[in-house]
Amino acid sequence: MRFTKDHEWVELDGDVATVGITAYAAEQLGDVVFVETPDVGKAVKAGDAFAVVESVKAASDVYAPISGEVVEANPELGDAPETVNASPEQGGWFAKVKLADKSEYDALMDRAAYEAFLQTL
């Protein structure tokens, strides 16, 4: 699993990356009440907003940590957005993206680097 400074995580399986927000991000948001996932077939570019998460505190964009094509969106989040809080790094994933450039994944932080980054906030 790899991480961004915007608190997204990416888990790679072959050339398909599962993307979500970290436990830290979910905790900062508070109770998630709505999630808008990207459309299947959408081309995303690393750094671009590709999903929206709304909590009782605020609405926030979720940024694509890697470039590629959305091949699946999490159907559970429409009816159960609280899954993002309950299981941010497992069941609360947002989308699966067919990876366009593996070097983008390789450039992301590993868990140890992300944990060290969190200590600076």
C-alpha positions as a Markdown table, in Angstrom:
| # | Residue | x | y | z |
|---|---|---|---|---|
| 1 | Met | 0.0 | 0.0 | 0.0 |
| 2 | Arg | 1.2 | 3.5 | -0.9 |
| 3 | Phe | 0.1 | 6.9 | 0.3 |
| 4 | Thr | -0.1 | 10.6 | -0.8 |
| 5 | Lys | 0.4 | 13.8 | 1.2 |
| 6 | Asp | -3.3 | 14.5 | 0.5 |
| 7 | His | -4.2 | 11.3 | 2.5 |
| 8 | Glu | -5.2 | 9.0 | -0.3 |
| 9 | Trp | -4.0 | 5.4 | -0.3 |
| 10 | Val | -3.4 | 3.1 | -3.2 |
| 11 | Glu | -3.2 | -0.7 | -3.2 |
| 12 | Leu | -1.8 | -2.3 | -6.4 |
| 13 | Asp | -3.0 | -5.7 | -7.7 |
| 14 | Gly | -1.3 | -6.3 | -11.1 |
| 15 | Asp | -2.1 | -3.2 | -13.1 |
| 16 | Val | -5.3 | -2.3 | -11.2 |
| 17 | Ala | -5.0 | 0.1 | -8.2 |
| 18 | Thr | -7.7 | 0.3 | -5.5 |
| 19 | Val | -7.9 | 3.9 | -4.2 |
| 20 | Gly | -9.4 | 5.3 | -1.0 |
| 21 | Ile | -8.7 | 7.8 | 1.8 |
| 22 | Thr | -6.6 | 7.0 | 4.8 |
| 23 | Ala | -7.8 | 6.4 | 8.4 |
| 24 | Tyr | -6.2 | 9.8 | 9.3 |
| 25 | Ala | -8.3 | 11.6 | 6.6 |
| 26 | Ala | -11.5 | 9.7 | 7.7 |
| 27 | Glu | -10.9 | 10.8 | 11.3 |
| 28 | Gln | -10.3 | 14.4 | 10.3 |
| 29 | Leu | -13.5 | 14.5 | 8.3 |
| 30 | Gly | -15.7 | 13.1 | 11.0 |
| 31 | Asp | -18.9 | 11.2 | 10.2 |
| 32 | Val | -19.1 | 10.7 | 6.4 |
| 33 | Val | -22.6 | 11.2 | 5.2 |
| 34 | Phe | -22.2 | 11.2 | 1.3 |
| 35 | Val | -19.7 | 9.9 | -1.2 |
| 36 | Glu | -19.6 | 10.6 | -4.9 |
| 37 | Thr | -17.4 | 8.0 | -6.7 |
| 38 | Pro | -16.0 | 8.5 | -10.2 |
| 39 | Asp | -17.8 | 7.1 | -13.2 |
| 40 | Val | -16.5 | 3.8 | -14.7 |
| 41 | Gly | -14.6 | 4.6 | -17.9 |
| 42 | Lys | -13.5 | 8.0 | -16.7 |
| 43 | Ala | -9.9 | 8.8 | -17.4 |
| 44 | Val | -8.2 | 10.3 | -14.4 |
| 45 | Lys | -4.9 | 12.1 | -14.1 |
| 46 | Ala | -2.7 | 12.0 | -10.9 |
| 47 | Gly | -3.5 | 15.1 | -8.8 |
| 48 | Asp | -6.9 | 15.8 | -10.3 |
| 49 | Ala | -10.1 | 15.6 | -8.2 |
| 50 | Phe | -11.9 | 12.4 | -9.0 |
| 51 | Ala | -14.4 | 11.9 | -6.1 |
| 52 | Val | -16.1 | 13.8 | -3.4 |
| 53 | Val | -16.6 | 12.9 | 0.2 |
| 54 | Glu | -19.0 | 14.9 | 2.5 |
| 55 | Ser | -19.1 | 14.7 | 6.2 |
| 56 | Val | -21.0 | 16.5 | 8.9 |
| 57 | Lys | -18.0 | 19.0 | 9.0 |
| 58 | Ala | -17.2 | 19.6 | 5.3 |
| 59 | Ala | -17.2 | 18.5 | 1.7 |
| 60 | Ser | -13.8 | 17.5 | 0.3 |
| 61 | Asp | -12.4 | 16.4 | -3.0 |
| 62 | Val | -10.5 | 13.2 | -3.2 |
| 63 | Tyr | -7.6 | 13.4 | -5.6 |
| 64 | Ala | -6.4 | 10.7 | -7.9 |
| 65 | Pro | -3.1 | 9.5 | -6.7 |
| 66 | Ile | -2.3 | 7.8 | -10.0 |
| 67 | Ser | -3.3 | 8.3 | -13.6 |
| 68 | Gly | -5.4 | 5.7 | -15.5 |
| 69 | Glu | -9.0 | 4.6 | -16.3 |
| 70 | Val | -11.6 | 4.0 | -13.6 |
| 71 | Val | -12.7 | 0.3 | -14.0 |
| 72 | Glu | -14.9 | 0.0 | -10.9 |
| 73 | Ala | -16.5 | 2.3 | -8.4 |
| 74 | Asn | -17.4 | 1.0 | -4.9 |
| 75 | Pro | -21.2 | 0.4 | -5.1 |
| 76 | Glu | -21.5 | 0.1 | -1.3 |
| 77 | Leu | -20.7 | 3.8 | -0.6 |
| 78 | Gly | -23.9 | 5.2 | -2.1 |
| 79 | Asp | -26.1 | 3.4 | 0.5 |
| 80 | Ala | -23.5 | 3.2 | 3.3 |
| 81 | Pro | -21.1 | 6.2 | 3.2 |
| 82 | Glu | -20.2 | 5.5 | 6.8 |
| 83 | Thr | -18.1 | 2.6 | 5.6 |
| 84 | Val | -15.4 | 5.1 | 4.9 |
| 85 | Asn | -15.2 | 5.8 | 8.6 |
| 86 | Ala | -15.6 | 2.2 | 9.7 |
| 87 | Ser | -13.1 | 0.7 | 7.2 |
| 88 | Pro | -11.2 | 3.5 | 5.4 |
| 89 | Glu | -8.4 | 1.3 | 4.2 |
| 90 | Gln | -10.4 | -1.8 | 3.3 |
| 91 | Gly | -14.2 | -1.8 | 2.6 |
| 92 | Gly | -14.3 | 2.0 | 2.3 |
| 93 | Trp | -12.4 | 2.2 | -1.0 |
| 94 | Phe | -13.6 | 4.6 | -3.6 |
| 95 | Ala | -12.6 | 3.2 | -7.0 |
| 96 | Lys | -10.3 | 0.8 | -8.9 |
| 97 | Val | -8.1 | 2.4 | -11.6 |
| 98 | Lys | -6.3 | 0.6 | -14.4 |
| 99 | Leu | -2.8 | 2.1 | -13.9 |
| 100 | Ala | -1.4 | 4.0 | -16.8 |
| 101 | Asp | 2.2 | 4.5 | -15.4 |
| 102 | Lys | 3.6 | 2.3 | -12.7 |
| 103 | Ser | 6.3 | 4.9 | -11.9 |
| 104 | Glu | 3.5 | 7.1 | -10.4 |
| 105 | Tyr | 2.7 | 4.3 | -7.9 |
| 106 | Asp | 6.4 | 3.7 | -7.2 |
| 107 | Ala | 6.8 | 7.5 | -6.4 |
| 108 | Leu | 4.2 | 7.4 | -3.6 |
| 109 | Met | 5.1 | 7.0 | 0.1 |
| 110 | Asp | 5.2 | 3.6 | 1.7 |
| 111 | Arg | 3.5 | 3.2 | 5.1 |
| 112 | Ala | 6.6 | 4.1 | 7.2 |
| 113 | Ala | 7.1 | 7.3 | 5.2 |
| 114 | Tyr | 3.4 | 8.2 | 5.5 |
| 115 | Glu | 3.5 | 7.6 | 9.3 |
| 116 | Ala | 6.6 | 9.9 | 9.5 |
| 117 | Phe | 4.8 | 12.5 | 7.4 |
| 118 | Leu | 1.8 | 12.5 | 9.8 |
| 119 | Gln | 4.1 | 13.3 | 12.7 |
| 120 | Thr | 4.9 | 16.6 | 10.9 |
| 121 | Leu | 1.3 | 17.8 | 10.8 |
